Amino acid sequence: MSSSQLASRLSDARRVLVFTGAGISTASGIPDFRGPQGLWKKWRPVYYDDFMTSREARIRHWDYKLAGWHQFRDAKPNPAHRALVELDGMGRLEVLVTQNIDGLHQLAGHSEDRVIELHGTNRKIECQTCGQLFDPSPIFEEFEGTREPPLCRCEGFLKPATISFGQAMPHEKLREAFSAASRAELVLAIGSTLEVEPAASVPRSAKEGGAVYIIVNQGPTAQDQLADLRIEGDATTVLPAALGELQKLIRR
């Protein structure tokens, strides 16, 4: 029934903003880092200023990232990711905004310009001085072997291209996300507790601008009271079923 309701709402919308959190990727083998078994329970986070000023902090940060690297590297998109590619193919997706750093939306088939990664990406290593980007695999392998925090050719510190504690959010990506939210007719939040700011303000701003608000999640979220439709369930079953129903509605 919930999938049919979701399909019905989607059939009435032409500009859909999708907002995703960690819950959409757990079925791909990527743990929710804030969950009971998440890495954040085991590692003390390294703040950006400490990373930039302390060799010991850089080693701790690289150790933390290395602990989850193999899961990120080997993860594959799941049925929920693929269902959103179907929605995109129907010409209904305004943009996909994600808190995730796994790159699974692009791996599933979304083009880079359709995905806004608010918290950065594990798919690249970035020099903190010159901004050059590198493929992560050889750099993780080098760190694993040498235990030396890697450096760029320019001698700048290399760091996975994700947003660390105390590091400024990407202002241009936030601007793009809020701009898309202002145009959306429907906002679909999937697999997020909708607690982390400023990211969680993106779907809320779409709702405040008049968009229909739908939340799909396992467990309560901080914005359940705002939702026009709240679906408790696994996105890997809810979304494919809803897209199947939507295809039927479109063909009528």
C-alpha positions as CSV (number, residue, x, y, z in Angstrom):
1,M,0.0,0.0,0.0
2,S,2.8,2.5,0.9
3,S,4.5,1.8,-2.4
4,S,1.3,2.6,-4.3
5,Q,0.9,5.8,-2.3
6,L,4.4,6.8,-3.2
7,A,3.9,6.0,-6.8
8,S,0.7,8.0,-6.9
9,R,2.4,11.1,-5.4
10,L,5.4,10.7,-7.8
11,S,3.0,10.5,-10.8
12,D,1.7,14.0,-10.0
13,A,5.2,15.6,-9.8
14,R,7.5,16.6,-12.6
15,R,10.3,18.1,-10.5
16,V,11.4,15.8,-7.8
17,L,14.2,16.5,-5.4
18,V,15.6,13.3,-3.8
19,F,17.6,13.6,-0.6
20,T,19.5,10.5,0.6
21,G,21.4,9.5,3.7
22,A,23.3,6.5,5.0
23,G,20.2,4.2,5.2
24,I,20.1,3.8,1.4
25,S,23.6,2.3,1.3
26,T,23.6,-0.1,4.2
27,A,22.3,-2.9,1.9
28,S,25.4,-2.3,-0.2
29,G,27.6,-3.3,2.7
30,I,28.4,0.2,3.8
31,P,27.7,0.6,7.6
32,D,25.9,3.6,8.9
33,F,28.8,5.3,10.6
34,R,26.5,6.8,13.2
35,G,24.8,3.5,13.9
36,P,25.4,1.2,16.9
37,Q,28.3,-0.5,15.1
38,G,29.4,2.5,13.2
39,L,33.1,3.6,13.0
40,W,32.3,6.8,14.8
41,K,31.7,4.6,17.9
42,K,35.2,3.3,17.7
43,W,37.3,6.3,16.4
44,R,37.7,9.8,17.9
45,P,37.1,12.1,15.0
46,V,40.0,14.3,13.8
47,Y,39.1,18.0,13.4
48,Y,40.3,19.7,10.2
49,D,42.5,22.2,12.0
50,D,44.2,19.3,13.8
51,F,44.7,17.5,10.5
52,M,46.4,20.5,9.1
53,T,48.7,21.1,12.0
54,S,49.5,17.7,13.5
55,R,51.3,14.8,11.9
56,E,49.8,12.5,14.5
57,A,46.3,13.7,13.7
58,R,46.9,13.1,10.0
59,I,47.9,9.5,10.8
60,R,44.8,9.0,12.9
61,H,42.6,10.4,10.2
62,W,44.2,8.1,7.5
63,D,43.8,5.1,9.9
64,Y,40.1,6.0,10.3
65,K,39.6,6.3,6.6
66,L,41.6,3.1,5.9
67,A,39.4,1.2,8.3
68,G,36.4,1.7,6.0
69,W,38.1,2.0,2.7
70,H,37.8,-1.6,1.5
71,Q,34.0,-1.6,2.1
72,F,33.7,1.6,0.1
73,R,35.9,0.4,-2.7
74,D,34.0,-2.9,-3.1
75,A,30.4,-1.7,-2.6
76,K,27.9,-1.9,-5.4
77,P,24.6,-0.1,-6.0
78,N,21.6,-1.8,-4.6
79,P,17.9,-1.9,-5.9
80,A,17.2,1.4,-4.2
81,H,20.0,3.2,-6.0
82,R,18.8,1.6,-9.3
83,A,15.2,2.6,-8.7
84,L,16.3,6.3,-8.5
85,V,18.1,5.9,-11.8
86,E,14.8,4.8,-13.3
87,L,13.1,7.9,-11.8
88,D,15.8,10.0,-13.4
89,G,15.3,8.2,-16.7
90,M,11.6,9.2,-16.6
91,G,12.7,12.9,-16.7
92,R,11.2,13.6,-13.2
93,L,14.4,14.1,-11.2
94,E,15.3,17.7,-10.6
95,V,18.4,16.8,-8.7
96,L,19.7,14.2,-6.2
97,V,21.2,15.6,-3.0
98,T,23.1,13.2,-0.8
99,Q,24.9,13.2,2.5
100,N,26.7,10.0,1.4
101,I,30.3,9.9,0.4
102,D,30.2,6.4,-1.3
103,G,29.6,7.5,-4.9
104,L,27.0,4.7,-5.4
105,H,24.5,7.0,-7.0
106,Q,26.9,7.7,-9.9
107,L,28.0,4.1,-10.0
108,A,24.3,3.2,-10.4
109,G,24.0,5.4,-13.5
110,H,23.4,9.0,-12.5
111,S,25.5,11.5,-14.3
112,E,27.8,13.7,-12.1
113,D,25.7,16.8,-12.8
114,R,22.6,15.2,-11.3
115,V,24.2,14.4,-7.9
116,I,25.2,17.0,-5.3
117,E,27.5,15.4,-2.6
118,L,27.2,17.7,0.4
119,H,29.7,15.9,2.5
120,G,32.2,15.2,-0.3
121,T,33.3,11.9,-1.7
122,N,35.6,9.0,-0.9
123,R,36.1,8.4,-4.6
124,K,38.9,11.1,-4.7
125,I,41.9,12.2,-2.7
126,E,42.3,16.0,-2.6
127,C,45.4,18.1,-2.0
128,Q,44.6,20.7,0.7
129,T,47.1,23.2,-0.8
130,C,46.7,23.1,-4.6
131,G,43.3,21.3,-4.8
132,Q,44.5,18.6,-7.2
133,L,42.4,15.4,-7.1
134,F,43.8,11.8,-7.2
135,D,42.6,8.3,-7.5
136,P,42.3,6.9,-3.9
137,S,43.4,3.2,-4.3
138,P,47.2,3.7,-4.8
139,I,47.3,6.4,-2.0
140,F,45.5,4.2,0.5
141,E,47.8,1.3,-0.5
142,E,50.9,3.5,0.0
143,F,49.7,4.7,3.4
144,E,48.9,1.1,4.5
145,G,52.4,0.1,3.6
146,T,54.4,3.1,4.9
147,R,52.2,4.5,7.7
148,E,53.3,7.9,6.4
149,P,50.6,10.6,5.8
150,P,50.7,11.1,2.0
151,L,51.9,14.3,0.4
152,C,51.0,16.0,-2.9
153,R,53.7,16.8,-5.5
154,C,53.4,20.3,-4.3
155,E,54.2,19.1,-0.7
156,G,50.6,19.8,0.4
157,F,48.8,17.4,2.6
158,L,46.6,14.8,0.9
159,K,43.2,14.0,2.4
160,P,40.2,12.0,1.2
161,A,37.8,14.5,-0.4
162,T,35.3,14.4,2.3
163,I,34.2,17.1,4.8
164,S,35.9,16.7,8.1
165,F,34.7,18.0,11.5
166,G,35.5,21.7,11.6
167,Q,35.9,22.0,7.8
168,A,33.8,24.4,5.9
169,M,30.9,22.9,4.0
170,P,31.0,23.4,0.2
171,H,29.1,26.6,-0.2
172,E,28.5,26.3,-4.0
173,K,27.1,22.8,-3.5
174,L,24.8,24.0,-0.7
175,R,23.7,26.9,-2.9
176,E,22.8,24.5,-5.8
177,A,21.0,22.2,-3.4
178,F,18.8,25.0,-1.9
179,S,18.2,26.4,-5.4
180,A,16.9,22.9,-6.6
181,A,14.8,22.7,-3.4
182,S,13.1,26.0,-4.3
183,R,12.1,24.5,-7.7
184,A,10.9,21.1,-6.5
185,E,7.3,20.0,-6.6
186,L,8.0,17.0,-4.4
187,V,10.9,16.2,-2.1
188,L,11.7,12.5,-1.3
189,A,14.0,11.9,1.7
190,I,15.4,8.4,1.9
191,G,17.5,6.7,4.6
192,S,18.3,9.8,6.6
193,T,17.5,10.7,10.2
194,L,17.4,14.3,9.0
195,E,19.3,15.6,11.9
196,V,22.7,16.7,10.5
197,E,22.7,20.4,9.6
198,P,22.9,22.2,7.3
199,A,22.2,19.3,5.0
200,A,18.8,18.5,6.7
201,S,17.6,22.0,5.9
202,V,17.5,21.2,2.2
203,P,14.4,19.0,2.2
204,R,12.8,21.1,4.9
205,S,13.2,24.2,2.7
206,A,11.6,22.4,-0.2
207,K,8.6,21.6,2.0
208,E,8.5,25.2,3.3
209,G,8.4,26.3,-0.4
210,G,5.3,24.3,-1.0
211,A,6.7,20.9,-2.2
212,V,5.0,17.7,-1.2
213,Y,7.3,16.0,1.4
214,I,7.7,12.2,1.5
215,I,10.1,10.4,3.9
216,V,11.2,6.8,3.6
217,N,13.2,5.5,6.5
218,Q,13.7,2.7,9.0
219,G,13.2,4.4,12.3
220,P,12.0,7.9,13.3
221,T,13.5,11.0,11.8
222,A,13.7,14.6,13.1
223,Q,11.3,15.8,10.4
224,D,8.5,13.2,10.5
225,Q,6.0,15.8,11.6
226,L,6.6,17.7,8.4
227,A,5.9,14.8,6.0
228,D,2.9,14.5,3.8
229,L,3.6,10.8,3.6
230,R,5.8,8.9,6.0
231,I,6.8,5.3,4.9
232,E,8.5,3.1,7.5
233,G,10.4,0.5,5.5
234,D,13.5,-0.7,3.7
235,A,14.3,1.5,0.7
236,T,15.6,-1.5,-1.3
237,T,12.0,-2.9,-1.3
238,V,9.9,0.3,-1.1
239,L,11.5,2.2,-4.0
240,P,11.6,-0.6,-6.6
241,A,8.0,-1.5,-5.9
242,A,7.0,2.2,-6.1
243,L,8.8,2.7,-9.4
244,G,7.1,-0.5,-10.8
245,E,3.7,1.0,-9.8
246,L,4.7,4.4,-11.3
247,Q,5.6,2.7,-14.7
248,K,2.1,1.2,-14.7
249,L,0.4,4.6,-13.9
250,I,2.4,6.3,-16.7
251,R,1.4,3.7,-19.3
252,R,-2.3,4.2,-18.6
